Amino acid sequence: MKLARYLAAAAALVLFGGTAWSAELPKIRLGWVVAPGSTAALLMMKPDASVHRGVTYTFEPMHFVSTAVELVPLASDQVDIIDISYSALGAAIQNAHLDDLRIISDEIQDGVNGHENGSGFLVMKDGPIKTFDDLKGKVVAVLTVGSATDMQARIMMRRHGLEASRDYSIIEARFPNMKSLLFEGKAAMVAIAPPFAFDPELQAKSRMFFTETDAMGPTQLLALAARKSFIDKNRAVLVDFFEDMIRTVRWFTDPKNHAAAVTLAAALTKQPEAQLARLFTKRDNYRDPNAEPNLHALQHSLDLQHEMGLQKAKLDVTQYADLSLVHEAAARLK
């Protein structure tokens, strides 16, 4: 049946032209936040690894400032799949009431399998911030309120007796702007993540005050999620999509492709190749070769948020996961 479907698609491309036919294919609108951490960035950089794209589906990447702001577009059917953090997952279910949300794939993990990635919070190397008490009355910059960076900051500060608004202020900023906020003294502590963490001037003048792993432990930092109605309607197409995604991730994480992968990342991010040498190595986020999300780590993050009073109630992540798509896709590539 699959062969017949592909042959029919190919015949239609010949007879009717690629543009007319592709408009009739199911479209997968994939949200993303940061390159190259978000899977959409890898798919954009290496389109030739997606053998099903343009045959059984079309692909539209949609950029958002953070995972927290992807929830409203998902609820209103403006995006199909989003990358979601542990902080946004709790908010999606308990605040936005997206009870049909399902975790369907891995994106990036932190603090697992010997990987380190440079995510965390920076202060000036020779600055006045030596202890958490030194942050009283200061400004802390996160990606957005409700993002994973926001959760990391609130948890670490709360452990040291500091509360947002009462003891310190939170501002929002994009990762490319964190460096100037820190250097110009507009924030005493700023969130950072690859590849921006690899900036040599930033590394020379700042120091890591605490890492993402210090705050949360090993994490499923980003996962892909969709609503059950979309999954049920597009299951066959989604398996094709995840086969393409797994093939793409494996290409980027294969050591023999490292130089070429860094060149592609440099072209996309407009950063020097030498600055990106840590990407797709043990010094970068971990990406599961079968797109299997780490539900154990994700459950730990949700439990921690609840224990720290930053999530209303406990959640069982297994009730909001459907891994059948990536399991079927990975089985094709064995």
C-alpha positions in Angstrom: 0.0 0.0 0.0 2.8 2.4 0.9 4.6 1.8 -2.4 1.4 2.4 -4.3 0.9 5.6 -2.4 4.4 6.9 -3.2 4.0 5.9 -6.9 0.7 7.8 -7.1 2.3 10.8 -5.5 5.2 10.7 -8.0 2.8 10.4 -10.9 0.9 13.3 -9.7 4.0 15.4 -9.5 4.8 14.6 -13.1 1.3 15.2 -14.4 0.3 18.2 -12.4 3.5 19.8 -11.3 5.1 19.9 -7.9 3.5 23.1 -6.6 -0.1 22.1 -7.3 0.3 18.6 -5.8 2.2 19.7 -2.7 -0.6 22.1 -1.8 -2.9 19.0 -1.4 -0.5 17.1 0.9 -1.0 17.3 4.6 1.0 20.1 6.2 2.9 19.7 9.4 3.4 23.0 11.1 6.2 22.5 13.5 7.0 25.1 16.2 10.6 25.8 17.2 12.4 28.1 19.6 16.2 28.0 19.3 18.6 26.8 16.6 20.1 24.3 16.5 18.5 22.9 19.7 15.0 22.7 18.2 14.5 19.8 15.9 12.9 22.0 13.2 16.3 23.7 12.8 17.9 20.4 11.9 15.2 19.7 9.4 15.7 23.1 7.9 19.4 22.6 7.6 19.4 19.1 6.1 16.3 18.8 3.9 17.7 16.0 1.8 17.5 13.7 4.7 13.7 14.0 4.7 12.8 11.5 1.9 9.1 11.7 2.6 8.8 15.5 2.6 7.0 16.7 -0.5 5.8 13.1 -1.1 3.4 12.4 1.7 3.5 15.7 3.7 4.8 19.2 3.5 6.7 20.9 6.3 6.3 24.5 7.7 8.6 25.6 10.5 7.1 28.3 12.8 9.4 30.2 15.1 8.4 31.3 18.7 10.2 33.2 21.4 9.9 30.4 23.9 8.0 27.1 24.5 5.6 28.9 26.9 4.2 31.1 24.1 3.5 28.1 21.8 0.6 26.9 23.9 -1.9 29.5 22.7 -1.3 28.8 19.0 -1.5 25.1 19.6 -4.8 25.5 21.4 -6.2 27.6 18.6 -5.0 25.2 15.8 -2.4 27.6 14.5 0.5 25.1 14.9 0.4 21.3 14.8 3.5 20.2 16.8 5.4 22.3 19.3 8.6 21.8 21.2 7.7 21.9 24.8 9.7 22.2 28.0 8.9 20.6 31.4 7.7 24.0 32.6 5.3 24.5 29.7 3.9 21.0 30.0 2.5 21.6 33.4 1.1 24.9 32.3 -0.5 23.4 29.2 -2.3 20.7 31.2 -3.2 22.6 34.4 -3.6 26.2 33.2 -4.5 25.9 29.5 -6.5 22.7 30.0 -5.0 20.9 27.0 -5.8 17.5 28.4 -5.4 15.9 25.0 -1.8 17.1 24.7 0.6 14.2 24.0 4.4 14.0 24.2 5.4 12.3 21.0 9.1 12.6 20.6 12.5 13.5 22.1 14.2 16.7 21.1 17.1 17.5 23.5 18.0 16.2 27.0 20.5 17.7 29.5 22.7 16.0 32.0 22.3 12.5 30.6 24.6 10.0 29.0 27.7 12.1 29.9 26.5 15.1 27.9 27.0 18.7 29.0 25.6 21.7 27.2 26.4 25.0 28.8 22.8 25.9 29.7 22.3 27.8 33.0 22.8 31.2 34.4 25.7 33.5 34.1 27.1 36.3 36.3 30.1 38.6 35.6 33.4 36.8 36.4 34.8 39.6 38.5 31.5 41.1 39.5 29.8 41.5 42.8 27.6 38.3 42.7 29.4 35.6 44.7 26.5 34.1 46.6 22.7 33.9 46.2 22.3 36.5 48.9 24.1 38.9 46.6 21.2 38.7 44.2 18.8 40.4 46.6 17.4 43.5 45.0 18.9 42.6 41.6 17.5 41.8 38.1 17.5 38.3 36.7 16.9 37.8 32.9 15.1 34.8 31.7 13.8 33.9 28.2 10.1 34.4 29.1 8.0 34.0 32.2 6.9 30.4 32.2 9.8 29.1 30.2 12.3 26.5 31.4 14.8 29.2 32.2 12.2 30.9 34.4 11.5 27.7 36.2 15.2 27.1 36.8 15.7 30.5 38.2 12.7 30.4 40.5 13.6 27.0 41.9 17.2 27.8 42.6 16.4 31.2 44.1 13.6 29.7 46.3 16.0 27.1 47.6 18.1 29.9 48.9 15.1 31.8 50.4 14.6 34.3 47.6 11.3 35.0 46.0 10.6 36.8 42.7 9.1 40.4 43.0 9.9 40.4 46.8 13.6 39.8 46.7 14.6 40.2 43.0 13.1 41.2 39.7 12.6 39.1 36.6 12.9 40.5 33.0 12.5 38.7 29.7 15.1 38.7 27.0 16.0 36.6 24.0 19.3 34.6 24.2 21.2 36.8 21.7 20.5 39.8 24.0 21.7 38.2 27.3 25.3 39.1 26.7 24.7 42.9 26.4 22.3 42.8 29.4 25.0 41.3 31.6 27.9 43.3 30.3 26.0 46.6 30.6 24.8 45.8 34.1 21.1 45.8 33.2 20.8 42.3 34.7 23.0 40.8 37.4 22.3 37.2 36.2 21.2 36.0 32.8 20.0 32.8 31.3 22.1 31.2 28.6 21.9 28.2 26.3 23.9 26.8 23.3 25.0 28.1 20.9 25.1 31.5 22.6 26.9 30.0 25.6 29.8 29.3 23.3 30.6 33.0 22.7 34.3 33.3 23.5 33.9 36.9 24.9 31.0 35.8 27.1 33.1 32.8 28.4 36.0 35.1 29.1 34.1 37.7 31.1 31.4 35.7 32.8 31.1 32.5 34.8 28.4 29.9 35.2 26.6 30.7 38.5 24.5 27.5 38.3 23.7 25.1 35.5 20.3 23.9 34.3 21.2 20.5 35.8 22.1 22.1 39.1 18.5 23.4 39.3 16.5 20.5 37.8 18.8 17.4 37.7 18.9 15.4 34.4 16.1 16.7 32.2 14.1 16.2 29.1 14.8 19.8 28.2 12.7 19.9 25.1 10.2 17.4 23.7 7.8 17.5 20.8 4.1 17.5 21.6 0.8 17.5 19.6 -2.9 17.2 20.4 -4.4 13.7 20.2 -6.9 14.8 17.5 -4.1 15.8 15.2 -2.2 12.6 15.9 -5.3 10.4 15.2 -6.1 12.2 12.0 -2.5 12.1 10.6 -0.9 9.0 12.1 0.5 7.5 8.9 1.9 10.9 7.8 3.4 11.5 11.2 5.3 8.2 11.1 6.8 9.3 7.8 7.7 12.6 9.3 9.4 11.0 12.3 11.3 8.6 10.1 12.7 11.7 8.3 13.4 13.3 11.7 15.2 10.3 13.1 17.3 10.0 10.0 18.2 13.7 10.2 19.1 13.6 13.9 21.3 10.5 13.3 23.1 12.3 10.5 23.8 15.4 12.6 25.1 13.3 15.6 27.2 11.0 13.6 30.9 12.0 14.3 31.9 11.5 10.7 29.5 14.3 9.7 30.6 16.7 12.5 32.5 19.2 10.3 29.6 19.4 7.7 27.0 19.6 10.5 28.9 22.6 12.1 29.1 24.3 8.7 25.3 24.0 8.3 24.7 25.3 11.8 27.0 28.2 11.3 25.2 29.2 8.1 21.8 29.0 9.9 22.8 30.8 13.1 25.2 33.3 11.4 27.9 32.4 14.0 31.6 31.4 13.3 32.2 27.7 12.8 35.0 27.7 15.3 32.6 28.9 18.0 30.2 26.0 17.3 32.7 23.2 17.4 31.0 21.7 20.6 27.7 21.2 18.8 26.6 17.6 18.2 29.3 16.2 20.5 29.3 15.1 24.2 29.7 18.8 25.1 26.3 19.5 23.6 22.7 18.4 24.4 21.9 14.7 24.1 19.6 13.7 21.3 18.2 10.2 21.4 19.0 8.4 18.1 15.5 6.8 18.1 13.7 10.0 19.2 12.7 8.3 22.5 11.9 11.0 25.1 13.2 10.5 28.7 9.9 10.2 30.5 11.6 9.4 33.8 13.5 12.7 33.7 10.4 14.5 32.6 8.4 13.1 35.5 11.2 14.2 37.9 11.0 17.7 36.6 7.2 17.8 37.0 7.4 16.4 40.5 10.1 18.9 41.5 7.9 21.8 40.2 5.1 20.6 42.3 7.2 20.1 45.4 8.6 23.6 45.1 5.1 25.1 44.8 5.4 26.1 41.2 2.9 23.6 39.8 -0.6 23.2 41.1 -0.9 19.5 41.3 1.1 16.3 40.6 1.0 15.0 37.0 1.6 11.5 35.7 3.5 12.1 32.5 2.6 8.6 31.1 -1.0 9.8 30.8 0.2 12.5 28.4 2.6 10.5 26.2 2.2 8.6 22.9 5.5 7.1 21.8 3.9 4.7 19.2 4.8 7.1 16.3 8.5 7.2 17.0 8.6 3.5 17.8 7.2 2.7 14.4 9.4 5.2 12.7 12.6 3.9 14.4 11.7 0.3 13.6 11.8 1.2 9.9 15.4 2.4 10.1 16.9 -0.7 11.9 
